[in-house]
Amino acid sequence: MSLFHRINALKLKHAHLENSIDREQKRPLPDISTLHHLKREKLFLKEEILKLSFAS
């Protein structure tokens, strides 16, 4: 997989996580643990995207 495709795949997963976070926050009783996990994973992806972007 090329670097370009890897970055795009990570961006797609990042957007999916953002949607999951939005859905969880809109629930009547959002699960804080789930939100924490999703946000941590989203941050990890963002850092990975930035690292790969600067590496190219």
mmCIF file of the N, C-alpha and C atoms, coordinates in Angstrom:
data_MODEL
# 
_entry.id   MODEL 
# 
loop_
_atom_site.group_PDB 
_atom_site.id 
_atom_site.type_symbol 
_atom_site.label_atom_id 
_atom_site.label_alt_id 
_atom_site.label_comp_id 
_atom_site.label_asym_id 
_atom_site.label_entity_id 
_atom_site.label_seq_id 
_atom_site.pdbx_PDB_ins_code 
_atom_site.Cartn_x 
_atom_site.Cartn_y 
_atom_site.Cartn_z 
_atom_site.occupancy 
_atom_site.B_iso_or_equiv 
_atom_site.pdbx_formal_charge 
_atom_site.auth_seq_id 
_atom_site.auth_comp_id 
_atom_site.auth_asym_id 
_atom_site.auth_atom_id 
_atom_site.pdbx_PDB_model_num 
ATOM 1   N N  . MET A 1 1  ? 0.859   -1.179 0.000  1.00 0.00 ? 1  MET A N  1 
ATOM 2   C CA . MET A 1 1  ? 0.000   0.000  0.000  1.00 0.00 ? 1  MET A CA 1 
ATOM 3   C C  . MET A 1 1  ? 0.900   1.235  0.000  1.00 0.00 ? 1  MET A C  1 
ATOM 4   N N  . SER A 1 2  ? 0.625   2.147  -0.913 1.00 0.00 ? 2  SER A N  1 
ATOM 5   C CA . SER A 1 2  ? 1.436   3.362  -0.992 1.00 0.00 ? 2  SER A CA 1 
ATOM 6   C C  . SER A 1 2  ? 1.127   4.280  0.195  1.00 0.00 ? 2  SER A C  1 
ATOM 7   N N  . LEU A 1 3  ? 2.031   5.193  0.442  1.00 0.00 ? 3  LEU A N  1 
ATOM 8   C CA . LEU A 1 3  ? 1.869   6.141  1.540  1.00 0.00 ? 3  LEU A CA 1 
ATOM 9   C C  . LEU A 1 3  ? 0.601   6.973  1.352  1.00 0.00 ? 3  LEU A C  1 
ATOM 10  N N  . PHE A 1 4  ? 0.341   7.380  0.118  1.00 0.00 ? 4  PHE A N  1 
ATOM 11  C CA . PHE A 1 4  ? -0.861  8.154  -0.197 1.00 0.00 ? 4  PHE A CA 1 
ATOM 12  C C  . PHE A 1 4  ? -2.123  7.381  0.186  1.00 0.00 ? 4  PHE A C  1 
ATOM 13  N N  . HIS A 1 5  ? -2.182  6.099  -0.177 1.00 0.00 ? 5  HIS A N  1 
ATOM 14  C CA . HIS A 1 5  ? -3.348  5.275  0.129  1.00 0.00 ? 5  HIS A CA 1 
ATOM 15  C C  . HIS A 1 5  ? -3.476  5.037  1.628  1.00 0.00 ? 5  HIS A C  1 
ATOM 16  N N  . ARG A 1 6  ? -2.339  4.873  2.300  1.00 0.00 ? 6  ARG A N  1 
ATOM 17  C CA . ARG A 1 6  ? -2.347  4.659  3.754  1.00 0.00 ? 6  ARG A CA 1 
ATOM 18  C C  . ARG A 1 6  ? -2.914  5.891  4.458  1.00 0.00 ? 6  ARG A C  1 
ATOM 19  N N  . ILE A 1 7  ? -2.472  7.073  4.055  1.00 0.00 ? 7  ILE A N  1 
ATOM 20  C CA . ILE A 1 7  ? -2.966  8.312  4.668  1.00 0.00 ? 7  ILE A CA 1 
ATOM 21  C C  . ILE A 1 7  ? -4.465  8.461  4.415  1.00 0.00 ? 7  ILE A C  1 
ATOM 22  N N  . ASN A 1 8  ? -4.905  8.181  3.195  1.00 0.00 ? 8  ASN A N  1 
ATOM 23  C CA . ASN A 1 8  ? -6.332  8.290  2.885  1.00 0.00 ? 8  ASN A CA 1 
ATOM 24  C C  . ASN A 1 8  ? -7.165  7.298  3.697  1.00 0.00 ? 8  ASN A C  1 
ATOM 25  N N  . ALA A 1 9  ? -6.648  6.092  3.886  1.00 0.00 ? 9  ALA A N  1 
ATOM 26  C CA . ALA A 1 9  ? -7.354  5.092  4.690  1.00 0.00 ? 9  ALA A CA 1 
ATOM 27  C C  . ALA A 1 9  ? -7.473  5.560  6.142  1.00 0.00 ? 9  ALA A C  1 
ATOM 28  N N  . LEU A 1 10 ? -6.399  6.152  6.659  1.00 0.00 ? 10 LEU A N  1 
ATOM 29  C CA . LEU A 1 10 ? -6.430  6.672  8.032  1.00 0.00 ? 10 LEU A CA 1 
ATOM 30  C C  . LEU A 1 10 ? -7.404  7.843  8.154  1.00 0.00 ? 10 LEU A C  1 
ATOM 31  N N  . LYS A 1 11 ? -7.446  8.703  7.146  1.00 0.00 ? 11 LYS A N  1 
ATOM 32  C CA . LYS A 1 11 ? -8.391  9.833  7.164  1.00 0.00 ? 11 LYS A CA 1 
ATOM 33  C C  . LYS A 1 11 ? -9.835  9.342  7.143  1.00 0.00 ? 11 LYS A C  1 
ATOM 34  N N  . LEU A 1 12 ? -10.087 8.289  6.384  1.00 0.00 ? 12 LEU A N  1 
ATOM 35  C CA . LEU A 1 12 ? -11.428 7.715  6.326  1.00 0.00 ? 12 LEU A CA 1 
ATOM 36  C C  . LEU A 1 12 ? -11.818 7.134  7.682  1.00 0.00 ? 12 LEU A C  1 
ATOM 37  N N  . LYS A 1 13 ? -10.903 6.419  8.310  1.00 0.00 ? 13 LYS A N  1 
ATOM 38  C CA . LYS A 1 13 ? -11.170 5.851  9.632  1.00 0.00 ? 13 LYS A CA 1 
ATOM 39  C C  . LYS A 1 13 ? -11.368 6.964  10.656 1.00 0.00 ? 13 LYS A C  1 
ATOM 40  N N  . HIS A 1 14 ? -10.589 8.047  10.543 1.00 0.00 ? 14 HIS A N  1 
ATOM 41  C CA . HIS A 1 14 ? -10.718 9.204  11.438 1.00 0.00 ? 14 HIS A CA 1 
ATOM 42  C C  . HIS A 1 14 ? -12.115 9.815  11.316 1.00 0.00 ? 14 HIS A C  1 
ATOM 43  N N  . ALA A 1 15 ? -12.607 9.971  10.093 1.00 0.00 ? 15 ALA A N  1 
ATOM 44  C CA . ALA A 1 15 ? -13.947 10.525 9.863  1.00 0.00 ? 15 ALA A CA 1 
ATOM 45  C C  . ALA A 1 15 ? -15.021 9.602  10.438 1.00 0.00 ? 15 ALA A C  1 
ATOM 46  N N  . HIS A 1 16 ? -14.815 8.296  10.282 1.00 0.00 ? 16 HIS A N  1 
ATOM 47  C CA . HIS A 1 16 ? -15.768 7.326  10.833 1.00 0.00 ? 16 HIS A CA 1 
ATOM 48  C C  . HIS A 1 16 ? -15.819 7.436  12.359 1.00 0.00 ? 16 HIS A C  1 
ATOM 49  N N  . LEU A 1 17 ? -14.662 7.584  12.983 1.00 0.00 ? 17 LEU A N  1 
ATOM 50  C CA . LEU A 1 17 ? -14.617 7.742  14.437 1.00 0.00 ? 17 LEU A CA 1 
ATOM 51  C C  . LEU A 1 17 ? -15.309 9.031  14.872 1.00 0.00 ? 17 LEU A C  1 
ATOM 52  N N  . GLU A 1 18 ? -15.125 10.082 14.101 1.00 0.00 ? 18 GLU A N  1 
ATOM 53  C CA . GLU A 1 18 ? -15.786 11.348 14.420 1.00 0.00 ? 18 GLU A CA 1 
ATOM 54  C C  . GLU A 1 18 ? -17.308 11.186 14.399 1.00 0.00 ? 18 GLU A C  1 
ATOM 55  N N  . ASN A 1 19 ? -17.811 10.453 13.412 1.00 0.00 ? 19 ASN A N  1 
ATOM 56  C CA . ASN A 1 19 ? -19.246 10.187 13.335 1.00 0.00 ? 19 ASN A CA 1 
ATOM 57  C C  . ASN A 1 19 ? -19.712 9.339  14.518 1.00 0.00 ? 19 ASN A C  1 
ATOM 58  N N  . SER A 1 20 ? -18.908 8.354  14.900 1.00 0.00 ? 20 SER A N  1 
ATOM 59  C CA . SER A 1 20 ? -19.250 7.503  16.041 1.00 0.00 ? 20 SER A CA 1 
ATOM 60  C C  . SER A 1 20 ? -19.299 8.324  17.328 1.00 0.00 ? 20 SER A C  1 
ATOM 61  N N  . ILE A 1 21 ? -18.362 9.243  17.481 1.00 0.00 ? 21 ILE A N  1 
ATOM 62  C CA . ILE A 1 21 ? -18.347 10.111 18.658 1.00 0.00 ? 21 ILE A CA 1 
ATOM 63  C C  . ILE A 1 21 ? -19.589 10.986 18.686 1.00 0.00 ? 21 ILE A C  1 
ATOM 64  N N  . ASP A 1 22 ? -19.931 11.571 17.550 1.00 0.00 ? 22 ASP A N  1 
ATOM 65  C CA . ASP A 1 22 ? -21.130 12.413 17.469 1.00 0.00 ? 22 ASP A CA 1 
ATOM 66  C C  . ASP A 1 22 ? -22.386 11.633 17.838 1.00 0.00 ? 22 ASP A C  1 
ATOM 67  N N  . ARG A 1 23 ? -22.497 10.410 17.306 1.00 0.00 ? 23 ARG A N  1 
ATOM 68  C CA . ARG A 1 23 ? -23.674 9.580  17.620 1.00 0.00 ? 23 ARG A CA 1 
ATOM 69  C C  . ARG A 1 23 ? -23.735 9.253  19.112 1.00 0.00 ? 23 ARG A C  1 
ATOM 70  N N  . GLU A 1 24 ? -22.606 8.916  19.690 1.00 0.00 ? 24 GLU A N  1 
ATOM 71  C CA . GLU A 1 24 ? -22.571 8.569  21.113 1.00 0.00 ? 24 GLU A CA 1 
ATOM 72  C C  . GLU A 1 24 ? -22.932 9.775  21.977 1.00 0.00 ? 24 GLU A C  1 
ATOM 73  N N  . GLN A 1 25 ? -22.446 10.950 21.608 1.00 0.00 ? 25 GLN A N  1 
ATOM 74  C CA . GLN A 1 25 ? -22.733 12.155 22.383 1.00 0.00 ? 25 GLN A CA 1 
ATOM 75  C C  . GLN A 1 25 ? -24.203 12.552 22.306 1.00 0.00 ? 25 GLN A C  1 
ATOM 76  N N  . LYS A 1 26 ? -24.878 12.176 21.234 1.00 0.00 ? 26 LYS A N  1 
ATOM 77  C CA . LYS A 1 26 ? -26.288 12.541 21.054 1.00 0.00 ? 26 LYS A CA 1 
ATOM 78  C C  . LYS A 1 26 ? -27.240 11.572 21.736 1.00 0.00 ? 26 LYS A C  1 
ATOM 79  N N  . ARG A 1 27 ? -26.708 10.459 22.249 1.00 0.00 ? 27 ARG A N  1 
ATOM 80  C CA . ARG A 1 27 ? -27.553 9.512  22.969 1.00 0.00 ? 27 ARG A CA 1 
ATOM 81  C C  . ARG A 1 27 ? -28.038 10.159 24.260 1.00 0.00 ? 27 ARG A C  1 
ATOM 82  N N  . PRO A 1 28 ? -29.224 9.740  24.758 1.00 0.00 ? 28 PRO A N  1 
ATOM 83  C CA . PRO A 1 28 ? -29.727 10.309 26.025 1.00 0.00 ? 28 PRO A CA 1 
ATOM 84  C C  . PRO A 1 28 ? -28.750 10.129 27.200 1.00 0.00 ? 28 PRO A C  1 
ATOM 85  N N  . LEU A 1 29 ? -28.107 8.975  27.273 1.00 0.00 ? 29 LEU A N  1 
ATOM 86  C CA . LEU A 1 29 ? -27.106 8.727  28.310 1.00 0.00 ? 29 LEU A CA 1 
ATOM 87  C C  . LEU A 1 29 ? -25.832 8.206  27.661 1.00 0.00 ? 29 LEU A C  1 
ATOM 88  N N  . PRO A 1 30 ? -24.998 9.108  27.157 1.00 0.00 ? 30 PRO A N  1 
ATOM 89  C CA . PRO A 1 30 ? -23.775 8.656  26.483 1.00 0.00 ? 30 PRO A CA 1 
ATOM 90  C C  . PRO A 1 30 ? -22.867 7.891  27.440 1.00 0.00 ? 30 PRO A C  1 
ATOM 91  N N  . ASP A 1 31 ? -22.223 6.880  26.920 1.00 0.00 ? 31 ASP A N  1 
ATOM 92  C CA . ASP A 1 31 ? -21.274 6.074  27.689 1.00 0.00 ? 31 ASP A CA 1 
ATOM 93  C C  . ASP A 1 31 ? -19.925 6.791  27.686 1.00 0.00 ? 31 ASP A C  1 
ATOM 94  N N  . ILE A 1 32 ? -19.532 7.297  28.844 1.00 0.00 ? 32 ILE A N  1 
ATOM 95  C CA . ILE A 1 32 ? -18.307 8.078  28.964 1.00 0.00 ? 32 ILE A CA 1 
ATOM 96  C C  . ILE A 1 32 ? -17.081 7.233  28.618 1.00 0.00 ? 32 ILE A C  1 
ATOM 97  N N  . SER A 1 33 ? -17.089 5.986  29.014 1.00 0.00 ? 33 SER A N  1 
ATOM 98  C CA . SER A 1 33 ? -15.974 5.100  28.717 1.00 0.00 ? 33 SER A CA 1 
ATOM 99  C C  . SER A 1 33 ? -15.816 4.902  27.206 1.00 0.00 ? 33 SER A C  1 
ATOM 100 N N  . THR A 1 34 ? -16.916 4.706  26.525 1.00 0.00 ? 34 THR A N  1 
ATOM 101 C CA . THR A 1 34 ? -16.894 4.549  25.066 1.00 0.00 ? 34 THR A CA 1 
ATOM 102 C C  . THR A 1 34 ? -16.393 5.824  24.407 1.00 0.00 ? 34 THR A C  1 
ATOM 103 N N  . LEU A 1 35 ? -16.897 6.958  24.862 1.00 0.00 ? 35 LEU A N  1 
ATOM 104 C CA . LEU A 1 35 ? -16.453 8.245  24.309 1.00 0.00 ? 35 LEU A CA 1 
ATOM 105 C C  . LEU A 1 35 ? -14.944 8.432  24.515 1.00 0.00 ? 35 LEU A C  1 
ATOM 106 N N  . HIS A 1 36 ? -14.473 8.100  25.680 1.00 0.00 ? 36 HIS A N  1 
ATOM 107 C CA . HIS A 1 36 ? -13.045 8.239  25.972 1.00 0.00 ? 36 HIS A CA 1 
ATOM 108 C C  . HIS A 1 36 ? -12.218 7.367  25.030 1.00 0.00 ? 36 HIS A C  1 
ATOM 109 N N  . HIS A 1 37 ? -12.657 6.138  24.843 1.00 0.00 ? 37 HIS A N  1 
ATOM 110 C CA . HIS A 1 37 ? -11.950 5.217  23.950 1.00 0.00 ? 37 HIS A CA 1 
ATOM 111 C C  . HIS A 1 37 ? -11.945 5.741  22.511 1.00 0.00 ? 37 HIS A C  1 
ATOM 112 N N  . LEU A 1 38 ? -13.105 6.182  22.028 1.00 0.00 ? 38 LEU A N  1 
ATOM 113 C CA . LEU A 1 38 ? -13.213 6.685  20.652 1.00 0.00 ? 38 LEU A CA 1 
ATOM 114 C C  . LEU A 1 38 ? -12.351 7.925  20.444 1.00 0.00 ? 38 LEU A C  1 
ATOM 115 N N  . LYS A 1 39 ? -12.376 8.826  21.409 1.00 0.00 ? 39 LYS A N  1 
ATOM 116 C CA . LYS A 1 39 ? -11.588 10.053 21.286 1.00 0.00 ? 39 LYS A CA 1 
ATOM 117 C C  . LYS A 1 39 ? -10.094 9.773  21.320 1.00 0.00 ? 39 LYS A C  1 
ATOM 118 N N  . ARG A 1 40 ? -9.687  8.823  22.146 1.00 0.00 ? 40 ARG A N  1 
ATOM 119 C CA . ARG A 1 40 ? -8.274  8.460  22.217 1.00 0.00 ? 40 ARG A CA 1 
ATOM 120 C C  . ARG A 1 40 ? -7.811  7.850  20.892 1.00 0.00 ? 40 ARG A C  1 
ATOM 121 N N  . GLU A 1 41 ? -8.649  6.976  20.332 1.00 0.00 ? 41 GLU A N  1 
ATOM 122 C CA . GLU A 1 41 ? -8.313  6.357  19.048 1.00 0.00 ? 41 GLU A CA 1 
ATOM 123 C C  . GLU A 1 41 ? -8.265  7.402  17.930 1.00 0.00 ? 41 GLU A C  1 
ATOM 124 N N  . LYS A 1 42 ? -9.199  8.346  17.963 1.00 0.00 ? 42 LYS A N  1 
ATOM 125 C CA . LYS A 1 42 ? -9.230  9.415  16.958 1.00 0.00 ? 42 LYS A CA 1 
ATOM 126 C C  . LYS A 1 42 ? -7.957  10.265 17.050 1.00 0.00 ? 42 LYS A C  1 
ATOM 127 N N  . LEU A 1 43 ? -7.529  10.578 18.251 1.00 0.00 ? 43 LEU A N  1 
ATOM 128 C CA . LEU A 1 43 ? -6.300  11.351 18.436 1.00 0.00 ? 43 LEU A CA 1 
ATOM 129 C C  . LEU A 1 43 ? -5.083  10.578 17.926 1.00 0.00 ? 43 LEU A C  1 
ATOM 130 N N  . PHE A 1 44 ? -5.024  9.288  18.219 1.00 0.00 ? 44 PHE A N  1 
ATOM 131 C CA . PHE A 1 44 ? -3.930  8.462  17.727 1.00 0.00 ? 44 PHE A CA 1 
ATOM 132 C C  . PHE A 1 44 ? -3.874  8.504  16.197 1.00 0.00 ? 44 PHE A C  1 
ATOM 133 N N  . LEU A 1 45 ? -5.042  8.391  15.548 1.00 0.00 ? 45 LEU A N  1 
ATOM 134 C CA . LEU A 1 45 ? -5.084  8.428  14.086 1.00 0.00 ? 45 LEU A CA 1 
ATOM 135 C C  . LEU A 1 45 ? -4.621  9.784  13.556 1.00 0.00 ? 45 LEU A C  1 
ATOM 136 N N  . LYS A 1 46 ? -5.047  10.846 14.209 1.00 0.00 ? 46 LYS A N  1 
ATOM 137 C CA . LYS A 1 46 ? -4.649  12.187 13.775 1.00 0.00 ? 46 LYS A CA 1 
ATOM 138 C C  . LYS A 1 46 ? -3.131  12.343 13.845 1.00 0.00 ? 46 LYS A C  1 
ATOM 139 N N  . GLU A 1 47 ? -2.544  11.866 14.938 1.00 0.00 ? 47 GLU A N  1 
ATOM 140 C CA . GLU A 1 47 ? -1.094  11.941 15.079 1.00 0.00 ? 47 GLU A CA 1 
ATOM 141 C C  . GLU A 1 47 ? -0.391  11.100 14.016 1.00 0.00 ? 47 GLU A C  1 
ATOM 142 N N  . GLU A 1 48 ? -0.929  9.928  13.717 1.00 0.00 ? 48 GLU A N  1 
ATOM 143 C CA . GLU A 1 48 ? -0.348  9.054  12.710 1.00 0.00 ? 48 GLU A CA 1 
ATOM 144 C C  . GLU A 1 48 ? -0.433  9.698  11.317 1.00 0.00 ? 48 GLU A C  1 
ATOM 145 N N  . ILE A 1 49 ? -1.556  10.336 11.024 1.00 0.00 ? 49 ILE A N  1 
ATOM 146 C CA . ILE A 1 49 ? -1.739  11.027 9.738  1.00 0.00 ? 49 ILE A CA 1 
ATOM 147 C C  . ILE A 1 49 ? -0.712  12.149 9.600  1.00 0.00 ? 49 ILE A C  1 
ATOM 148 N N  . LEU A 1 50 ? -0.551  12.933 10.661 1.00 0.00 ? 50 LEU A N  1 
ATOM 149 C CA . LEU A 1 50 ? 0.428   14.031 10.619 1.00 0.00 ? 50 LEU A CA 1 
ATOM 150 C C  . LEU A 1 50 ? 1.846   13.509 10.444 1.00 0.00 ? 50 LEU A C  1 
ATOM 151 N N  . LYS A 1 51 ? 2.173   12.457 11.168 1.00 0.00 ? 51 LYS A N  1 
ATOM 152 C CA . LYS A 1 51 ? 3.517   11.884 11.075 1.00 0.00 ? 51 LYS A CA 1 
ATOM 153 C C  . LYS A 1 51 ? 3.790   11.391 9.657  1.00 0.00 ? 51 LYS A C  1 
ATOM 154 N N  . LEU A 1 52 ? 2.834   10.695 9.066  1.00 0.00 ? 52 LEU A N  1 
ATOM 155 C CA . LEU A 1 52 ? 3.016   10.190 7.714  1.00 0.00 ? 52 LEU A CA 1 
ATOM 156 C C  . LEU A 1 52 ? 3.044   11.318 6.679  1.00 0.00 ? 52 LEU A C  1 
ATOM 157 N N  . SER A 1 53 ? 2.258   12.361 6.915  1.00 0.00 ? 53 SER A N  1 
ATOM 158 C CA . SER A 1 53 ? 2.222   13.495 5.991  1.00 0.00 ? 53 SER A CA 1 
ATOM 159 C C  . SER A 1 53 ? 3.577   14.206 5.948  1.00 0.00 ? 53 SER A C  1 
ATOM 160 N N  . PHE A 1 54 ? 4.215   14.337 7.090  1.00 0.00 ? 54 PHE A N  1 
ATOM 161 C CA . PHE A 1 54 ? 5.515   14.994 7.143  1.00 0.00 ? 54 PHE A CA 1 
ATOM 162 C C  . PHE A 1 54 ? 6.625   14.083 6.637  1.00 0.00 ? 54 PHE A C  1 
ATOM 163 N N  . ALA A 1 55 ? 6.403   12.787 6.658  1.00 0.00 ? 55 ALA A N  1 
ATOM 164 C CA . ALA A 1 55 ? 7.416   11.828 6.209  1.00 0.00 ? 55 ALA A CA 1 
ATOM 165 C C  . ALA A 1 55 ? 7.504   11.785 4.690  1.00 0.00 ? 55 ALA A C  1 
ATOM 166 N N  . SER A 1 56 ? 6.445   12.213 4.026  1.00 0.00 ? 56 SER A N  1 
ATOM 167 C CA . SER A 1 56 ? 6.436   12.115 2.548  1.00 0.00 ? 56 SER A CA 1 
ATOM 168 C C  . SER A 1 56 ? 7.123   13.276 1.881  1.00 0.00 ? 56 SER A C  1 
# 
